[in-house]
Amino acid sequence: MIPQLLSSARKIVLKFGSNTLAGADGTISTHIMDDFAKQVSVFSKQGKQFIIVSSGARAAGISTMSKWARKQDIHYKQALCAVGQVELMGAWKRAFEAYGLHVAQILLTRDDFNDPIRTLNMRNTLFTLIDEGIIPIINENDTVSVEEIKIGDNDTLAAHSAILWSADLLILFSDVDGLYTRNPKEHPDAEPVREIRNIEETKKKVSIGSTNDLGTGGIGTKISAAEKAVPYGIPTIIANGLKGQALEALARGDQEGTVFAAGERP
């Protein structure tokens, strides 16, 4: 099913979590970004359009300001994200410019989606950038976000962005091969769930684990993101972004993932 979805989709949102973009030492993995930039450039030549929702500001900040890595004060955390956001966008810029593509930064909070005027402006900006062949890269504005206005995780942000853009497909890249009945890193006997048509029933059958200290999401937020996107006609895929040429492998059917889609199987 995944190859067919990628083949038919024109407007695709790709979300990269910190677990995908951060290496084992907690710093940013630029080779992953380079790999995806190359793949996006290939698909763009086929007429497909992309929005990227990218975590990784904190990881990029640690790459630059390692002495702040263990500071728990909220002001230092937000300052680390402020430093890291520059580094993150610089890494994406370098990755895409190798293929003649430009990127644009968009930082958002929950308030931006709740205000109709801001939402309209966001949508107009997205369409303008994409029509001009520029790749929008969206992240939460962690520097100013507090509990009252923060979205909280980039899976949810990706779903909101996909809905705003009327995307054809949402792909949530993580460090696992999709949804399993239990955490496969802890339970070798965990079974993969490859296609989901009834999210509520699926939630009763799977065990939702926690995330690591770099991420703000986990498998639970990915399921919630699918719950938001699928009713708008946007199939959602959870896939492993750490495997080389993951997007192309999904399109060929060489890589597995989990698909959330609407309705009963025909």
Disulfide bonds with the S-S distance in Angstrom:
none
